[in-house]
Amino acid sequence: MQYKFIVIEGNIGAGKTSLTQKIGSDCNAQIILEQFADNPFLPKFYENKERYSFPLELSFLAERYHQLSNELNNRNLFKTFTVSDYYFMKSLIFAANTLQTDEYKLYVKLFNIIYQSLPKPDLYVYLHLNTENLMRNIQKRGREYERHITEDYLRTIQNGYFNFFKQNTYLKFLIIDTNNVDFVNNNEDYQNIMNHIFEKQYNMGINRIIL
């Protein structure tokens, strides 16, 4: 195994958690899933973004750091590697699109203080879907607090990820276009993704694949 820590990321509704769980199960990997279902600010944020954006982003920052720090620094020795459906940098990407200028400046200061202490992923996989397919997946899973999500919001998040990739050339990014595949229900599609993740070598910076 060439990797010890892999991140599976993507926009809202891209299928990152589904792929993370499949990889974890098939490869005997330690799984880290983002814990957000019980966040009391999330439903309020979608109802009133201006009021609840700052407490929401601060709560996510604290929760993500606490979870990643604990699990990455106390790895299960009986697992082959660790796979997570998010990474800490996600906090900056979402905060940049939700916070006011002064709030974001303060947020960045807090973020930078704690980011340096976290292990960095060996490979950062980004599942890319267009906004139409993202909206379809979001509607299909029917989470009440996501019903206010718009295509415009998804596009801003997508642009935030791409800007992050361009600015952080010290990491390996693998962007996989999954618009024409169904890795959840089609095993051939899933095995194709697995091959690209685990059987190929990638350079630092951005690497792109269209399936």
N, C-alpha and C positions, 0 to 999 in steps of 0.2 A: 504493500500500500504506500503510494507516494505522498499521500496527504494525511495529516493528523487532524485538521480542522477545515471543514468545508461549510460555506454559507450558501443557502438557496434563497434568493431574494426575488422580488418582483413587485409590481404595482398591486393595488387592492384587487383581489379576484383573479390573480395570475396563476394560482395553483401551487404556490410555494410550499404550503403546509402539506398538501397531499403528496407532493414529490418527496419532501423531507421524510415523511412517515414511511413511504415505500422504500426509500433508500435505507433508512434505519433498520427496517424489518428485514430486508433482503441481505444486508451487509453486516448485521450484528453491530451496528453503530450506536453510539450514545446520541440520543435525540434531544435537542433543545428547541422547544416550541414557545413562541411569544405568548406571554400570559396577559391577555387584555380583556377577557370576557367580563371580569368583575371590576373593571375600572369605572368608578362612579361618575367620572367626568366625560366619558365617551358619548353616551346618549345625549347629555346636555350640550356637548360641543356641536353635534350635528344639528341641534335645535337653535343654538345661539353661539356661533363660532367666535364672534368678537369678545364675548364675555368670558368664555370658558377655554379659549385656546391656550393661554399661558399656564393655568393650573393643570390642564391636560398634558401639555408637553413636559412640564416639570415632573409630573407623576410618571409618565412614560420613561423619562430619563432615569429616574431613580430605580424604577422597576427593572428596566433593561440592564442597567449596570449591576444591580444586585444579583440578578439571575445569571448573567454571563460570567461575572467574576466568580461566583460560587461554583458553577458547573465546569468552567474551563480550567480553573485552578484545582479542581478536585475531580479529575477525570476517572471514569470507571476503568480499571485496569483490565477487565474482562471484555471490553469493547474494542473493536479494531480502530475506530476513529470517532470523531465527533462531527455531527451534521446539525446545523441550525437553520430555522426558517426565517431568520432575521439577523442583522448585525447592528452594532451600536451606532454606526454612522447613520442609520435610518432616522435616528432622533433629529439630526441636523436637517435632513432632507425635508421631513414633514414640518418641522418648526419654521423653516424658511418660508413656507407657504401659508403659515397660519398666524405667525406672530407679527405684531407691530415692530417698527424699526428699533425703538429703544428696548423693547422686550427681547428682541432677537439678539441684540448686542450683549445683553446681560446673560442670555441663555448660552451664547457661544463661549463666554468666559467660563461659565460653570462646566460646560461640555469639555473644553480643552484641559481643564484641571484633572478630570478623571479619565479621559480617553487614553492617555499615555500608558496607563497601568494595565490595559486589557490586551490579551494575546490577539494577534492579527491572523486572519484566515489564510490558509495556503492557497485556496481557490474560492473566488467569489462568483457564483453562478447567478445570472439575472435572467429570469423567464420573461420574455417580451411578448405581450399581446396588445393588439390595437384597442382603442377605447370601446369600440362596439362590442368586441368579445368580452372585455372586462365587465361592461355593464350587464351583458347577458349572464355571466357567471355570478355577479353580485345579486341580481334579481332571482336567479335560480336558488341560491342558498337562503334567501329570504330573511336576513337579519334585520330586525326592525330599526336598529340605530343606523343602518347603512342606507336607508331608503331615500335620504336627502343627497346622496353622492351624485355629482353630475359629471358629464364627460369633460367639461372644462377643468374641474378639480383634478380628475385623473390625469389630464394632460400636464397640468402644472407639476404633479408629483413625478410623472415620467421624466419631464425635463430636469427636475431636481436630481434624479438618479443619474441621468446622462452627464450632467455637469459635474457631479461627484466623481464619476468614472474618469472624466477628462482631467480633473485636477489632482487625482491621486494615482500617479503612475507607478508607485512603489508596490501596488497590489496587482494580482492577476485577476482580471475580469473576463468571464466568459458569458457573452450575451447570446442567448439561444432564442431565436424567433420560433415560437410554438403556435403561431396562428393556424397552421395547417395540420396539426397533430392533436391526438388525444391520448396523452400518456397515462391518464387515469384508467381508461377503459380499453385501451389498445396496447397489448403487451409488446408488440413489435415497435411501436412508437416509444414506449418506455425503455426498451432495451437499446434503442438507437441513442436516446439521451444518455443512458448509462455509459455507453461506449465513448461518447464524446467527453464525458466528465472524467472517466477513470482510465481510459486507454490511450489518451493523447496528451501531448506536451504543449504547454502554452507559454508565451512570453509575458513579461510584465506589461501592464497596461491593458488595453482593450483588445479582446479577441471576439469575433462575431461568427455565428453559425446560423444558417437558415435551414430548417428541417422541412 
